[in-house]
Amino acid sequence: ELPESWGDMQEPLLEGMCFTLKYLGMTLVEKPKGEDMAAAAIRRIVATARVGARKFQKVILTVSPRGISLQDADTKEMVENISIYRISYCTTDKLQNKVFAYVAQSQESGALECHAFLSPKKKIAQAVTLTVAQAFQMALDLWEATHAGK
């Protein structure tokens, strides 16, 4: 349960805000950002996920000014750590409003990947998106603060 003023809270975000989501999958995209690109990528991921009929991996997605980290909810094993500087876009899909997605540049290949996650509620998907946006702002503020004196 998120308090009404959660949008103004900076302390927990510095440590990292955790969300338990189901990982739907990933698809490559051509553009680093854009609503249409994201919507099309999410449609592809959801269509592929429906065909697969497998159980989705439950992950703990932690958002902080450093980026996004993914941990397997069952094994607690680290799945991936994405630097905030490699994330170019995040969104809650308009049609699939329980789906949160982000676009990041792959550390290995340099390709742009769109990763999608299913949340239990629309409000949670929106909260993840807003939290990532806040993390961007905090990372920028921290970056500006460290470079202001130079």
Secondary structure as UniProt FT lines:
FT   HELIX           4..8
FT   HELIX           11..15
FT   STRAND          17..28
FT   HELIX           35..52
FT   STRAND          57..64
FT   TURN            65..66
FT   STRAND          67..72
FT   TURN            73..75
FT   STRAND          78..83
FT   HELIX           84..86
FT   STRAND          87..92
FT   TURN            97..98
FT   STRAND          99..105
FT   TURN            107..109
FT   STRAND          112..118
FT   HELIX           122..148
//
